[in-house]
Amino acid sequence: MELTRTLCGWMTALMISLVAIVAPGPAQADSLASFLTELTPADLYPGADAFGPIRADVPVAPILRGGDTVAYAFLTSDFVGTTGYSGKPIHVVAGIDTEAVLTGVKLVKHSEPIVLIGIPNSKMVNLTESYTGLDLKAEAATGGEAHDLDIISGATVTIMIIDDSLVRGGIKVARALGLGGLAPNLATGPTRAVDMAQRETSDWHSMAGDGTTRRMTLDIGQINAAFEATGDRRAIRRRERGAADGTYIDMHVALVSVPAIGLSLLGEAEYQNLTDWLEEGEEAILVLGRGVYSFKGSGYVRGGIFDRIQLIQGDNSVRFFDKQQRRLGALATPDSPSFSELDIFKIPANAGFDPTEPFRLQLLAQRVVGAIDKTFLTFDLGYKLPEHYLLPLAAAPVVVDSATDEAAAKSALWQRIWRDKQIEIAVLGVMLLVLTGVFFFQVQATRNARAFYWFRIGYLSFTLVFLGWYANAQLSVVNLMALAASLRSGFTWDAFLMDPLVFIQWFSIAAALLFWGRGAYCGWLCPFGALQELTNRLARALKVPQWTLPWGLHERLWPLKYMIFLGLFGLSMVSMPLAETYAEIEPF
């Protein structure tokens, strides 16, 4: 009876969810004009009392004080790509004064699902507003590196997008308006073009020697010293294990969309596949890596954004999504070293990337400093295409003004993540194996009531500490919302294999429902349920008064959790920000 009722409840929720998946959402018309109605001028410049009309040439609105223009308001998504995990833009409105300093910053709208997993919206709002006072002149001079990047653990990509949109977008506004002495980037003098006719191949050592491939190497001693220099005691205590001269990361990059380079490193067949993959105006880089640290990482379950690397060229930056990435099986150069990671990343045509100009690949090195907290450092690998791959061309000056690519996709790196989490997967496997044995041999397991009691207390404690606090693998309605989003945009297993512990638990639940109903998970593997039971037993031991819910009332309240689930699911289909308002309600 319990199994039938559980299955019926889940099937009802799934059927209604599938109906909701195909329901179209309301059209949104987000613009600077619409967001300014929700803000006051003083939000973006202290003492300001009015907004002027939005300019026709540049989408900015003058901020007025006593009738005089003291700053300009702009919407970041008007100038740079701000697409987040949700596949929708993260909208930030900022004020910038005549000295190219941000005078006020407001996070006005976003649809990021990270709020649904325990990160309060207020934390993101406060961090965004902390960019007030940022001097964009210094950022333009240093390529956006004049400030420290403050990351919220669990929201790395979201914060990086907000940071990028304010820095890069702000610099674009300053250049367009001539603020702080900044002027539009002009291509002056003769420009260069890639020699597409050159197809002569080279070996690895020749390319490494002439700069065709560029390299950045960090050993374990260097990364430990870098974190020690930050003064963060939490990071210092969590030193990277291994010999000081052991390889932390050995990362190489090459511009393989250049024919001679692509043919040398990829081989004729793979280079042909690359050219078939690239559209007109697109470029591609090959990134190689080995060592204990992966440049791809595994911290992105939704959105498929590679949060550990980004390409920066001048005022533009490019972050890569899984649809812009392909794995390479092996290098075509027989004298090349071996690498554990070989990946090709596509640079979109509208990213403002010039293959003849220098660029840098920025690596975000992270260190876990707590159960859910991390600290970060950045390292740059510079690259400039050698002269012998270029042809001189005469051209008139043109204004360089293009936004970064806006694309959202699912992740395609689950195999790497599973390898990185072999220990955690093995521990969960042992937990499931032990629990399966207990359920199949219930009579024998419960023969000694006292021994079974302490076994259960120990198991629940391990569930709470390992699955809940350490691995952060609590199943949630957010997983079902992610399933719905995947079905709406094109289902693939890869998105759900990104978190192996969550995937294994969902799979085990499906199997356990056939034998024992929902009791296997809810009674043993749910960290929140374990916390409830352990605290209840502690309360009983401390003689805290107890109140037992009448069974009849329990039966009537039982459907409520499914109603709450469907309500949350429906809200997420209509408006993710509205769903975030009610995110603290967890029906299961």
C-alpha positions, 0 to 999 in steps of 0.5 A, a space after each residue: 500500500 505504501 509503495 503504491 501510494 508513493 509511486 502514484 504520488 511520484 507519477 502524478 507529480 511527473 505527469 503534471 511536470 511534463 505538462 508544465 514543461 511544454 507550457 510557454 513562459 510569458 514574454 519578457 522585455 528587459 531593458 534599461 528603461 524598464 529597470 530604471 523605473 524600479 530604481 531611484 537616481 540616488 541608488 546609482 549616484 549619491 544625491 542624484 535626483 533624476 534620470 535623463 532620457 536614454 541616448 540614441 547613440 549609446 544605450 545609457 541614461 544621464 544621471 542628474 543632480 540639480 539638472 546637471 549630468 553627474 554620471 551615466 546609468 547603463 545595463 551590463 547586458 547591453 554591452 557584454 554577454 551576461 548569460 548565466 547557468 539558467 540560460 538567461 542574462 544576469 541584469 545589473 544596472 550601474 552608474 559611472 561618473 566622468 572619471 570612469 568610476 562606478 558610483 552605484 551598482 544594483 543587481 536588478 534581475 537574474 534567473 540563476 538556480 543557485 539560490 534554490 540550493 541555499 545561497 541567499 539572494 541577499 548575499 549576491 546582491 551585497 556582493 554586486 553592490 560592493 563594486 561601487 567605487 571600482 576605478 575602470 581606468 585602472 581596470 582598462 590599464 591592467 586588462 581587468 585585473 586591478 581588483 580582487 575577485 570575491 567569489 561566493 562558494 557554490 556560485 563561482 560562474 555567476 559571480 564571475 559573470 557579474 564581475 566580467 559584465 561590470 568590468 568589461 561592460 563598464 570599460 566599453 561605456 567609458 570608452 564610448 563616452 570618453 570618460 576618465 580619458 578612455 577612448 574607443 579602441 582603434 585599429 591604427 596602422 596596418 593590421 595583420 591577417 593569418 596566412 591561411 595558405 600556409 600548411 607546412 607542418 612542424 614537430 612539437 619541439 619546434 613549435 614549443 621553441 618558436 612560441 606556436 605553443 605556449 606553456 604555464 607550469 605550476 608545481 605544488 610548492 609554488 601553488 602552496 606559496 601563492 596561497 600562503 601569500 594571500 594570508 588566508 589562514 584557512 587556505 594555508 592550513 589546507 596545503 596541496 599534498 605532494 612533493 614540492 616539485 610535483 606538478 600542480 598543473 602543466 597547461 599549454 595552449 595553441 591557436 589551432 584554427 590556424 591551418 599550419 598549427 592545426 595540421 601539425 597538432 591535430 593531424 589532417 583528419 582531425 583538422 578537417 573535423 575542426 574546420 567542418 565544426 567551425 562556422 565563418 569567423 570562428 576561431 579555436 584554441 587547443 588547451 592541454 593539461 596534466 597534473 593534479 589540478 584540472 583546468 576544466 574542473 567539475 563545479 558546474 552542474 547546471 549551465 555547462 560553463 567551464 568556470 576555471 578558464 576564460 580567454 581575455 583579449 583587451 576589453 573582451 573576455 570569452 567563457 566557454 560552454 560545452 557546445 564550444 568544446 570538443 575532446 581530442 584523443 591524441 596529438 599528431 606530433 609523435 615527439 609531444 609529451 603525454 597529457 591527461 586533458 586535451 580539449 579544443 575550445 571554439 571562440 564565437 565569431 561575435 566575441 570580438 576576438 582577433 587571432 593576430 593580437 595577443 591574448 591570455 588564457 586565465 586559470 582560476 585555481 581554487 582551494 577548498 577551505 571548509 565544508 562548502 567554502 573555497 578560496 581562489 587565485 588567478 594565473 595567466 598564460 599569455 599567447 601571441 601568434 608568431 609572425 611567420 603565421 601572419 600576412 600584412 594587410 592595409 586596412 582603414 581604422 575600425 572601432 573594435 566594439 563587440 560583445 562576448 558570446 551569449 550561449 548556454 549549454 549542458 555540461 559534457 565532462 562527467 567522465 572526468 568528474 567521476 574520476 575525480 570523485 572515485 573515493 566519494 563514489 566508493 564510499 557511497 557504494 559501500 553505504 548502499 551495499 551495506 544498506 541493501 544487505 540490511 534490507 534483504 536480511 531484515 530479520 537477521 539484522 534486527 535480531 539484536 534490537 540494541 545492536 541494531 539501534 546503535 548501527 542505525 544511529 551510526 549509519 544516520 550520523 555518517 549519512 548526515 556528515 558525509 552526504 550532507 555536510 561533506 559531499 553536499 549531496 542532498 537530493 532536492 526538488 531542484 534536481 527535478 527542476 533541472 530535469 525539466 529544464 533539460 527536457 525543455 532544451 534537449 535532454 542528455 544524460 550528461 547533465 545529470 551525470 555531472 554530480 555522480 553522488 546525486 545521480 547514484 542516489 536517484 538511481 538507487 531510489 528508483 531501484 529501491 522503490 520496486 522493493 521497499 518503497 521510499 523508506 530506503 532513502 527517506 529513512 536512511 540516506 536523506 541527510 535532512 531526515 537523518 538530522 531530524 531523527 538524530 535531533 529528535 532522539 537527542 531531544 527525547 534523551 534530554 526529556 524535551 516534551 514531545 507532541 505526536 501528530 494524530 494519524 488522521 491529520 497526518 493522512 490529510 496533510 500527506 498530499 500537501 508536499 506534492 501540492 507544494 512541489 507542483 507549486 514550486 515547479 510551476 513558479 520556476 516555469 513562469 519565473 525563476 526569481 519568483 521561485 527563488 522567493 519561495 526556495 526555502 520550502 522543501 516539500 520532501 
